[in-house]
């Protein structure tokens, strides 16, 4: 939300909380009986003081700076505590017995609760609208190096932030003319003036190295002249804020890199989660798996279980298990179908693959064929959440930056599985996978695991 609407809404909530607190204190007599009855009109001076104190403290504490919900609420709570102290101090100094300090404390608590609830609801609504492209900002990225791709990864992985990238520019003759998934290559950096003139651009994110500082300054001036917001992503260490420590050394700020790798206990918790989840999933899905194994066997000859070699963490090969969804000999027929490939990158996929059986079409649509991979999880080859494992022949055709996805255990589900699956280009899938590698947390795993069932039932992007 814009600052002015939030400010006005907060003012309304502050006064609403005061009214509710008055009713709770003098009508309900919550917590303690009333010693000195007072009418609401008697509190008009206190309400004015309450509002003025809020106005000043919110300004001093920078409540309306654009930050996360938790940071905003920390500022709101801190400012509210100061407001209560100020109002109590004035009441103590003037000594009017009619005013209830308990009621003022209740009003402050109600104000924090109402502002927190309102911000949370508004945040959910705004995030949903941004996911649909409503209220989003069009962004131009300058530079497609590691930092530029990091910005792209964030845009793909977090659509609720509300950014729509119109493309990127880069002076490398190959990079500047090669699209990266949905991100269009718009040529060299010198094209920016033309792009700003011909297209609607709300923000320009500059990700050039600091060795290009003169160019960065020129771009900032150009954006300022065109009234376009310019943001500069520092290329220092090419890491994000969660991966750095800032320490004070006698007044000199020192920046050091954190160890971004998961701790032993985090890996242990993830492994326990994998074992428990996979064990329960195998038990629950066993009757369904047995039923489809029988149907597969009845429809076509051969084993109902298909296994082949995939590449896991750090390039380690392992044997992956699936319910067979194609006829026997399908791998040998693949060479003849390469010209009909419907996806970009090193992968091969067809919506109407002629090698697929009728049962196979159904189980692939709802990912039932992947149920046996819970066994791979128990064996330690895979995790519940992680990038999908690819074939050795596919990995041979990776770009250098795409190999970062192999730094973690492959998974049954991942960010790409809840973001469109086969609807995504290969570059976009890799951007999401690398984002997962760089921003992994137990909370992110749980979020992906909880969102996966709904996406499986919708069958979006599955074939």
Secondary structure as UniProt FT lines:
FT   HELIX           3..22
FT   HELIX           23..28
FT   HELIX           40..43
FT   HELIX           44..60
FT   TURN            61..64
FT   HELIX           69..94
FT   TURN            97..98
FT   HELIX           101..131
FT   TURN            132..135
FT   STRAND          137..142
FT   HELIX           146..157
FT   HELIX           159..161
FT   STRAND          163..169
FT   TURN            173..174
FT   HELIX           175..177
FT   TURN            181..182
FT   HELIX           189..191
FT   HELIX           192..198
FT   STRAND          203..206
FT   HELIX           210..212
FT   HELIX           213..225
FT   TURN            226..227
FT   STRAND          229..232
FT   HELIX           236..238
FT   HELIX           241..243
FT   STRAND          244..249
FT   TURN            250..251
FT   STRAND          252..257
FT   HELIX           264..299
FT   STRAND          305..311
FT   HELIX           313..315
FT   STRAND          317..323
FT   TURN            328..329
FT   HELIX           330..337
FT   HELIX           338..340
FT   TURN            345..346
FT   TURN            351..352
FT   TURN            354..355
FT   HELIX           358..365
FT   TURN            366..367
FT   HELIX           368..370
FT   TURN            371..372
FT   HELIX           373..379
FT   STRAND          383..385
FT   HELIX           392..395
FT   TURN            396..397
FT   HELIX           400..407
FT   STRAND          411..413
FT   HELIX           416..418
FT   TURN            419..420
FT   HELIX           421..423
FT   HELIX           426..438
FT   HELIX           442..458
FT   TURN            459..461
//
